[in-house]
């Protein structure tokens, strides 16, 4: 079987869907089979995604999310004579002459359309055609599958839940100098709580900041809040609120970080706080748990499904609940030890090898 995987997005960003695509490709490369793969990369990509005899690389001119993508991309695919094309970013080229698999990571653009830019609304507005024309749909959680069925009317039989996993990069480190190294690298002066994500509305950062202000006022602990992630859209409110709440000395915005730096931050942080209003899977809590970091997550969408009983769950609209959860993790050593142990076991349940095997089985089922 000749399988194509749209990996253009890896050139533009290294978060979210790009990380999913990279780990899936690596997982597929570890499976012994007669299948041949073509990885479709941006013409601007400088190096192959992976070096493997069964994986060819084809550079394409059409940029991801381009307004003429549906016209130009199928023309570039035509000479390849693919049997199956996998679109991890969920919008397939509608005129491609092969079977089509799409991955839907979440439907936040349908649930929260007011969070979208004009260009994003145009791109994601193709979702109805995407689910109708695709031959198979991967949902990254049961919660996302339920959303696809409820919001788009897709038959359950067309959807397969295949969980993501944390990259093997994320693990516990045994380095007594790591805390001091992290504090120097990022200008952190004390223990800290960690938030990891793009700064955008559905990540619920304003409520997190209000909760942190309440935590500092109520419990008087010398702790900082470190926020790692690039600016998304509608982020201005967040920085205005930091000033309004007098949190400049207590927060650190470190921007986009490398995988290695993120590994360090997870290992040193006292807890990860993920109060997102909506997540299709919730990869950052899983990465944190794999590093032995306790997690506080919202009790919404897929987050309880991913975390299980290995984290504290809060109402993302209740800053007082978030503040109490912060205090509990920082002061209750028995609770902390229990969450670390449960988190490590929970993270080990998810595997990219398993995800790759299930994805390959889906490819084969369509031909």
C-alpha positions, 0 to 999 in steps of 0.5 A, spaced: 500 500 500 502 507 498 500 511 504 501 519 503 501 523 510 500 531 509 506 533 513 506 540 511 504 543 517 511 541 521 514 547 517 510 552 520 509 550 527 512 545 532 506 544 537 499 540 537 498 537 530 505 538 528 507 534 534 502 529 533 504 528 525 511 527 527 510 522 533 505 518 528 510 517 523 515 515 528 511 510 530 509 507 523 516 507 522 517 502 527 512 497 524 514 492 520 510 492 513 510 492 506 507 499 506 510 505 502 510 512 505 510 518 502 511 524 507 508 531 503 513 536 506 513 544 505 517 546 499 521 550 504 523 544 509 530 544 510 531 536 512 527 530 511 522 528 517 525 521 518 530 517 514 527 510 513 527 506 507 520 505 506 519 513 507 520 517 501 519 525 502 515 529 497 516 537 497 510 541 495 509 548 493 502 549 496 502 552 503 498 549 509 491 553 510 492 557 503 486 559 500 487 556 494 489 549 497 483 545 494 485 547 487 493 546 487 494 541 492 490 535 489 494 537 482 501 536 486 498 529 489 496 526 482 502 524 480 504 520 486 498 515 485 497 514 493 492 509 495 490 512 502 492 520 504 492 521 511 490 529 513 492 530 520 490 537 520 483 534 518 481 538 511 483 533 506 484 535 498 477 534 496 479 532 489 484 527 491 483 521 487 485 516 493 482 514 499 482 519 505 483 519 512 482 525 517 484 526 524 479 531 528 483 533 534 477 538 537 471 542 534 473 548 538 471 552 532 464 550 532 463 550 539 467 557 540 466 561 533 467 567 536 474 565 538 476 565 531 480 570 526 477 571 519 482 566 516 481 561 521 473 561 520 474 560 512 479 554 513 475 551 519 468 552 515 470 546 510 469 541 516 462 539 513 465 537 506 471 534 510 467 529 514 462 527 508 468 526 503 473 522 508 473 515 508 475 514 515 475 519 521 480 518 527 478 522 533 483 523 538 478 522 544 471 519 546 469 526 548 471 528 541 468 523 537 461 524 541 462 532 539 463 529 531 457 525 532 453 530 535 455 537 532 456 534 525 451 528 524 457 523 522 455 516 523 459 513 529 461 507 525 465 512 521 469 514 526 475 511 530 478 513 537 485 513 537 489 516 543 495 520 542 501 519 547 506 523 550 513 523 546 518 519 549 522 525 550 518 527 556 520 523 562 523 524 569 530 526 570 534 525 575 539 531 575 540 535 582 542 541 579 536 542 574 532 546 578 537 551 579 539 551 571 531 552 570 531 558 574 537 561 571 535 560 564 528 563 565 529 568 570 525 564 576 526 566 583 522 560 587 518 554 586 513 555 581 506 552 578 506 551 570 501 553 564 503 550 557 499 552 551 498 558 546 495 564 549 488 564 546 481 565 549 479 557 550 485 556 554 482 560 560 488 564 562 484 570 565 481 565 570 488 562 571 490 569 573 485 571 577 485 564 581 493 565 582 491 572 585 486 569 590 491 563 591 497 569 593 492 573 597 489 567 601 495 563 602 501 567 602 506 562 599 512 565 595 510 561 589 510 564 581 506 562 575 510 560 569 506 561 562 510 557 556 507 558 550 507 563 544 501 568 543 495 566 539 489 570 538 486 575 542 491 575 547 491 582 549 486 581 555 491 576 558 497 582 559 492 587 561 490 583 566 497 581 569 498 589 570 491 590 573 492 584 578 499 586 580 502 580 578 508 582 574 513 580 580 509 573 580 508 571 573 513 569 568 511 569 560 517 565 557 514 564 550 515 558 546 520 553 548 524 547 545 522 540 547 528 540 551 526 546 555 519 544 556 522 537 559 526 541 564 520 545 566 515 539 567 520 536 571 522 542 576 514 545 576 510 543 582 504 542 578 501 543 571 495 547 571 490 546 565 484 550 566 482 550 559 475 550 557 475 545 552 480 540 549 480 535 544 485 531 547 489 534 552 496 532 551 500 537 556 497 534 562 499 527 559 506 530 558 507 533 565 504 526 568 510 522 564 515 527 567 512 526 574 509 532 575 502 533 578 496 536 574 490 540 575 485 540 570 478 542 568 473 537 569 470 539 561 471 535 555 477 530 554 481 532 560 478 527 565 478 522 560 485 523 559 487 524 566 483 519 570 484 519 577 491 521 576 490 529 577 485 534 581 479 536 577 476 543 577 471 547 574 474 552 569 469 557 571 471 557 578 477 561 580 476 559 587 476 552 586 483 553 582 486 556 588 484 551 593 487 546 588 494 549 587 494 550 595 493 542 596 498 540 591 503 545 594 502 543 601 499 536 602 505 531 601 501 525 601 496 527 596 502 530 592 506 523 592 499 519 590 498 524 584 505 523 582 505 515 582 498 515 579 500 520 573 506 516 571 502 509 571 496 513 567 501 516 562 504 509 561 497 507 558 498 511 552 503 509 547 505 512 540 506 505 538 499 503 539 496 509 536 501 507 530 498 500 529 491 502 530 492 507 525 495 503 520 489 498 521 485 503 519 489 505 512 488 497 511 481 497 512 479 502 507 482 498 501 
